[in-house]
Amino acid sequence: MIFEEITLKTDSLEELLRFYESHLKLHPVERGDNFATLRIGSTELRWETTDRWKPFYHFAIDVPPSAFTRIVKDLETRLPLLEEDGQRIHQFLDWNATSVYFLDPSGNIVELIARFNLTPLTKESTFPQCLLRLSEIGFPCTNLEAEVQRLALPVWKDYGVLKAVGYETALMILVPEGRGWKPTRRPAKFFPFRCTMRAENGTRLTFDFPNDSLNATTKMRRRK
């Protein structure tokens, strides 16, 4: 499974588009008055405008492990990387992965992650070719156990207060609302999002947490 499409909200669309074009060389593949779509590897990231909230999310983008050092060196010349305990490069031994984080203009906590369990088709280290796919979307919720049951997806990693649900290439990161997102420790808050996972055989699962309610636990739809 991969994320074929993820839709997020923003109150600063123009600023976001300038940021991603300038720093990651991503250009809109679709544009309307109230939305824009960026293609990040095999995933389409769609931004929709809102004036109801100042939304922010955590999401992760896979990059080739063999090119990670070169990618980070390049990225450091473009924007500041987030530190935790004085470290900008974050090791996840249990995930066999390494990552870096940065903030975009909306306050989204963006992670570039190299997953050593996976064999990417490219070793590119230049932007945007090195961006393989979106592989994580954060999902703050009020009842983790109930939401895991509702999603009906495999639990890839379970740390109690953090559950990685789905597949290594397409994970929802469930945390309690108010828990701090690494590495900023900014309290997680739910904002509307939608995502579609696609399997190699073409089967699709769409999970929709729409913008008419912040009660995410009652607003999920699953379809093939």
C-alpha positions as CSV (number, residue, x, y, z in Angstrom):
1,M,0.0,0.0,0.0
2,I,1.0,3.6,-0.7
3,F,-0.7,6.9,-0.1
4,E,-2.0,7.8,-3.5
5,E,-3.5,11.1,-2.3
6,I,-3.6,13.1,0.9
7,T,-5.7,16.3,1.3
8,L,-4.9,18.8,4.0
9,K,-6.2,22.3,4.9
10,T,-4.2,25.5,5.0
11,D,-4.9,29.2,5.7
12,S,-1.8,30.3,3.8
13,L,-1.9,28.6,0.4
14,E,0.2,31.1,-1.6
15,E,2.9,31.2,1.0
16,L,3.0,27.4,1.1
17,L,3.3,27.1,-2.6
18,R,6.2,29.6,-2.7
19,F,7.9,27.7,0.1
20,Y,7.7,24.2,-1.5
21,E,8.7,25.6,-4.9
22,S,11.7,27.5,-3.5
23,H,13.0,24.8,-1.1
24,L,11.9,21.5,-2.6
25,K,11.4,22.4,-6.2
26,L,7.8,21.3,-6.2
27,H,5.4,23.0,-8.6
28,P,1.6,22.7,-8.6
29,V,0.3,20.0,-11.0
30,E,-3.2,21.3,-10.5
31,R,-4.4,24.7,-9.3
32,G,-7.7,26.4,-8.5
33,D,-8.9,29.4,-6.6
34,N,-9.1,27.5,-3.4
35,F,-6.8,24.6,-3.8
36,A,-3.5,23.4,-5.3
37,T,-2.0,19.9,-5.7
38,L,1.7,19.0,-5.5
39,R,3.0,15.7,-6.8
40,I,5.5,14.3,-4.3
41,G,6.8,11.1,-5.9
42,S,3.9,8.6,-6.1
43,T,1.6,10.8,-3.9
44,E,-0.5,13.8,-4.7
45,L,-0.6,16.3,-1.8
46,R,-3.7,18.5,-2.2
47,W,-4.0,21.7,-0.1
48,E,-7.4,23.2,0.3
49,T,-7.9,26.7,1.8
50,T,-9.8,27.4,5.0
51,D,-10.4,30.6,7.0
52,R,-12.0,28.6,9.9
53,W,-8.8,27.4,11.6
54,K,-5.0,27.8,11.4
55,P,-4.4,24.1,10.7
56,F,-1.1,22.3,11.0
57,Y,-0.2,18.7,10.5
58,H,2.7,16.2,10.8
59,F,3.5,14.3,7.7
60,A,6.6,12.4,6.5
61,I,8.1,12.0,3.0
62,D,10.3,9.0,2.1
63,V,13.8,9.6,0.6
64,P,16.4,7.1,-0.6
65,P,18.5,5.8,2.3
66,S,21.6,5.7,0.1
67,A,21.2,9.4,-0.7
68,F,20.2,10.6,2.8
69,T,23.4,12.2,3.8
70,R,23.6,14.2,0.5
71,I,20.0,15.2,0.7
72,V,20.4,16.5,4.3
73,K,23.5,18.4,3.3
74,D,21.6,20.1,0.5
75,L,18.6,20.7,2.6
76,E,20.6,22.5,5.3
77,T,21.6,25.1,2.7
78,R,17.9,25.8,2.0
79,L,16.2,25.9,5.4
80,P,16.8,25.4,9.1
81,L,16.4,21.8,10.4
82,L,14.6,21.2,13.7
83,E,16.7,20.0,16.6
84,E,16.0,17.8,19.6
85,D,18.5,17.6,22.4
86,G,21.0,19.3,20.1
87,Q,20.6,16.7,17.4
88,R,19.3,17.5,13.9
89,I,19.4,13.9,12.6
90,H,17.1,11.6,14.4
91,Q,17.6,7.8,14.6
92,F,14.7,5.3,14.9
93,L,16.4,2.0,15.6
94,D,13.0,0.1,16.0
95,W,11.9,1.4,12.6
96,N,15.4,1.0,11.0
97,A,15.1,4.6,9.8
98,T,16.7,8.0,10.0
99,S,15.1,11.4,9.5
100,V,15.2,15.1,9.7
101,Y,12.4,17.6,10.3
102,F,11.6,21.2,9.3
103,L,8.6,23.6,9.5
104,D,6.8,25.0,6.6
105,P,5.0,28.4,6.7
106,S,1.8,26.9,8.0
107,G,3.6,25.3,10.9
108,N,3.3,21.8,9.4
109,I,6.0,19.5,10.9
110,V,7.5,17.9,7.9
111,E,9.8,14.9,8.1
112,L,12.1,13.5,5.5
113,I,12.7,9.9,6.4
114,A,15.0,7.2,5.0
115,R,13.6,3.7,5.6
116,F,16.3,1.1,5.4
117,N,13.8,-1.8,5.3
118,L,12.7,-0.6,1.8
119,T,14.6,-0.6,-1.5
120,P,13.8,2.5,-3.5
121,L,13.8,2.6,-7.3
122,T,16.0,5.6,-7.3
123,K,19.2,6.9,-5.6
124,E,18.6,10.5,-6.6
125,S,19.7,13.1,-4.1
126,T,18.4,16.2,-5.9
127,F,15.0,17.8,-5.4
128,P,12.3,16.9,-6.2
129,Q,13.5,13.6,-7.7
130,C,14.6,12.3,-4.3
131,L,11.1,12.7,-2.8
132,L,9.6,9.2,-3.2
133,R,6.2,9.4,-1.5
134,L,4.3,10.6,1.5
135,S,4.5,7.7,3.9
136,E,3.0,9.2,7.2
137,I,0.1,11.4,8.2
138,G,-0.4,12.3,11.8
139,F,-3.9,11.6,13.3
140,P,-4.5,13.2,16.7
141,C,-7.6,11.6,18.2
142,T,-9.5,11.3,21.5
143,N,-9.6,7.5,21.8
144,L,-6.7,5.6,20.2
145,E,-8.0,2.1,20.8
146,A,-11.4,2.9,19.3
147,E,-9.9,4.6,16.3
148,V,-7.6,1.6,15.6
149,Q,-10.7,-0.6,15.6
150,R,-12.6,1.8,13.4
151,L,-9.8,2.0,10.8
152,A,-9.5,-1.8,10.5
153,L,-5.9,-1.5,9.3
154,P,-2.9,-3.5,10.7
155,V,-1.0,-1.9,13.6
156,W,2.6,-1.7,12.4
157,K,4.1,-0.3,15.6
158,D,2.4,0.1,19.0
159,Y,3.9,2.3,21.7
160,G,0.7,2.8,23.7
161,V,0.4,6.6,23.3
162,L,1.6,6.4,19.7
163,K,0.3,3.8,17.3
164,A,1.6,3.5,13.7
165,V,-1.4,2.0,11.8
166,G,-1.3,0.8,8.2
167,Y,1.8,-0.2,6.2
168,E,5.4,1.0,6.3
169,T,4.8,3.0,3.1
170,A,1.4,4.3,4.2
171,L,1.0,5.0,7.9
172,M,-1.4,6.9,10.0
173,I,0.4,8.0,13.2
174,L,-2.3,8.0,15.9
175,V,-1.5,10.0,19.1
176,P,-3.8,11.5,21.8
177,E,-4.8,15.1,21.1
178,G,-2.4,17.3,23.1
179,R,0.6,15.0,22.9
180,G,3.7,16.9,21.6
181,W,4.8,16.2,18.1
182,K,8.5,15.3,17.8
183,P,10.8,17.2,17.8
184,T,8.9,20.5,18.4
185,R,6.7,19.2,21.3
186,R,3.9,21.3,19.9
187,P,0.7,19.8,21.2
188,A,-1.1,17.7,18.5
189,K,-4.5,18.9,17.4
190,F,-6.9,17.4,15.0
191,F,-7.7,19.2,11.7
192,P,-9.7,17.7,8.8
193,F,-7.9,15.5,6.3
194,R,-8.6,12.9,3.7
195,C,-6.3,10.1,2.4
196,T,-6.5,7.4,-0.2
197,M,-4.3,4.3,0.0
198,R,-3.7,2.2,-3.1
199,A,-2.5,-1.4,-3.3
200,E,-0.4,-2.9,-6.1
201,N,-3.5,-4.6,-7.5
202,G,-5.3,-1.3,-7.7
203,T,-7.5,-1.7,-4.6
204,R,-8.1,1.7,-3.0
205,L,-9.1,2.6,0.6
206,T,-10.3,6.1,1.2
207,F,-10.5,7.6,4.8
208,D,-12.3,10.9,5.0
209,F,-12.3,13.1,8.1
210,P,-14.3,16.0,6.6
211,N,-14.3,19.7,7.4
212,D,-17.7,19.9,9.0
213,S,-16.7,18.5,12.3
214,L,-13.6,18.1,14.5
215,N,-15.0,14.9,15.9
216,A,-12.8,12.7,13.8
217,T,-13.8,9.5,15.5
218,T,-17.3,9.7,13.9
219,K,-16.3,11.0,10.4
220,M,-14.3,8.2,8.8
221,R,-15.4,6.4,5.6
222,R,-13.7,3.4,4.2
223,R,-14.2,2.1,0.6
224,K,-12.6,0.0,-2.0
